[in-house]
Amino acid sequence: MQIEFKIKINSSLYLRDPDATEVGKNIVKMSIKLISEIGYEQFTFKKLAAEIPTTEATVYRYFENKHKLLIYLIDYYWAFIRYQVLYSINNLKTPEEKIRTIIDLLVWEDNDYINSSEIDPKALYYIAITDGSKTFLSKEVDELNRNQVFMPYKELCELIASVFREYNSDYQHANSLASTLVETSHLQYFFMHHLPRLCDFSDRKDPKTLEAFLENLVFGALERG
């Protein structure tokens, strides 16, 4: 299934809108490919320019630095997931079904039948796992937050929290549980593949075992609350 959607990313993240030109679109597509292959730490605009190909100066005309480019990519990912959640839970009748669907979409590896002509969602999923927290774990977080660059992440968590309240209207920590679910889904996936002693399902490396753990975590919290 191919998903087509358009999102307007916060303009403070770029100097020139990459979605407005073919060069800009290639910068985004190739940065996803390159970061997923070599990692954010090894990624540079010089290497990106060589892959496109274009000049390093051209890349800098679109993005001030690679941190703002990373935030742009992760914002796109959160918006993409939120769109999938909205689309997938629209016709579901019970909050329990909605929560299970949300968890399935957060553990995205077994959903690669869903694709987009704009991006490589599987590569972007891996970038979100390994580098997503770098977008806000920085000295500039308060200034970035004032510029509302984390809005796609907040909107996804608010959507998830609203489903938790639908399941249990008395639960008092829906926002905290929503952000915990999102972050835990990524951390435990990373541990499953790279730091197996920090999780309990590394033998099979099956995303469904991770989903079962997350369902236990969420429903246990909501029912106790």
MORA-V988925 format. One record per backbone hydrogen bond with DSSP energy under -0.5 kcal/mol. NH is the residue of the N-H (numbers start at 0). CO is the residue of the C=O. E is the energy in kcal/mol with one decimal. If there is no record, write none. Layout:
BEGIN
nh={NH:NH}
co={CO:CO}
e={E:E}
END
This chain:
BEGIN
nh={2:2:4:8:12:13:14:15:19:20:24:25:26:27:28:29:30:31:32:33:34:35:36:37:38:38:42:47:48:49:50:51:52:53:58:59:60:60:61:61:62:68:69:70:71:72:73:74:75:76:77:78:79:80:81:82:83:84:85:86:87:88:89:91:97:98:99:100:101:102:103:104:105:106:107:109:110:111:113:114:114:115:120:123:124:125:126:127:128:129:130:131:131:133:134:135:136:137:140:143:144:145:146:147:148:150:152:153:154:155:156:157:158:159:160:161:162:163:164:165:166:167:170:176:177:178:179:180:181:182:183:184:185:186:187:188:189:190:191:192:193:194:194:197:198:204:206:208:209:210:211:212:213:214:215:216:217:218:219:220:221:222:223:224}
co={0:114:2:6:9:10:61:61:16:17:20:21:22:23:24:25:26:27:28:29:30:31:32:33:33:34:38:43:44:45:46:47:48:48:54:55:56:57:57:58:58:64:65:66:67:68:69:70:71:72:73:74:75:76:77:78:79:80:81:82:83:84:85:88:93:94:95:96:97:98:99:100:101:102:105:106:107:108:110:0:112:118:118:119:120:121:122:123:124:125:126:126:127:130:131:132:132:135:137:139:140:141:142:144:143:147:149:149:150:151:152:153:154:155:156:157:158:159:160:161:162:163:167:172:173:174:175:176:177:178:179:180:181:182:183:184:185:186:187:188:189:189:190:194:195:200:204:205:205:206:207:208:209:210:211:212:213:214:215:216:217:218:219:220}
e={-0.5:-3.6:-0.5:-0.7:-1.8:-1.0:-2.9:-1.0:-1.6:-0.8:-2.2:-2.3:-2.1:-2.0:-2.6:-2.9:-1.8:-1.9:-1.9:-2.8:-2.7:-2.0:-1.2:-2.9:-0.5:-1.9:-0.9:-2.1:-2.7:-1.6:-1.3:-1.4:-0.8:-2.5:-1.4:-1.9:-0.9:-0.7:-0.5:-1.6:-2.2:-1.4:-2.3:-2.3:-2.2:-2.3:-2.7:-3.0:-2.0:-2.1:-2.6:-2.3:-2.3:-2.6:-2.6:-2.3:-1.9:-2.7:-2.7:-2.5:-2.7:-2.5:-0.8:-1.3:-1.8:-2.6:-2.2:-2.0:-2.6:-2.4:-2.0:-2.1:-2.0:-2.1:-1.5:-0.7:-2.5:-0.8:-2.3:-2.7:-0.5:-0.6:-0.8:-2.2:-2.1:-1.8:-1.8:-2.5:-1.9:-2.4:-3.0:-0.6:-1.2:-1.1:-1.5:-0.9:-2.3:-1.9:-1.4:-2.8:-2.7:-2.2:-1.4:-1.8:-1.8:-1.1:-0.5:-2.2:-3.0:-1.8:-2.3:-2.7:-2.0:-2.3:-2.7:-1.9:-1.3:-1.9:-2.2:-1.4:-1.8:-2.5:-1.6:-2.7:-2.2:-2.2:-2.2:-2.5:-2.1:-2.5:-2.8:-2.4:-1.2:-2.8:-2.7:-0.8:-2.3:-2.8:-2.4:-1.2:-2.3:-0.5:-1.0:-2.3:-1.5:-0.9:-0.6:-1.4:-1.1:-2.4:-2.1:-1.7:-2.4:-2.5:-2.2:-2.4:-2.7:-2.7:-2.0:-1.8:-2.7:-2.3:-1.9:-2.1}
END
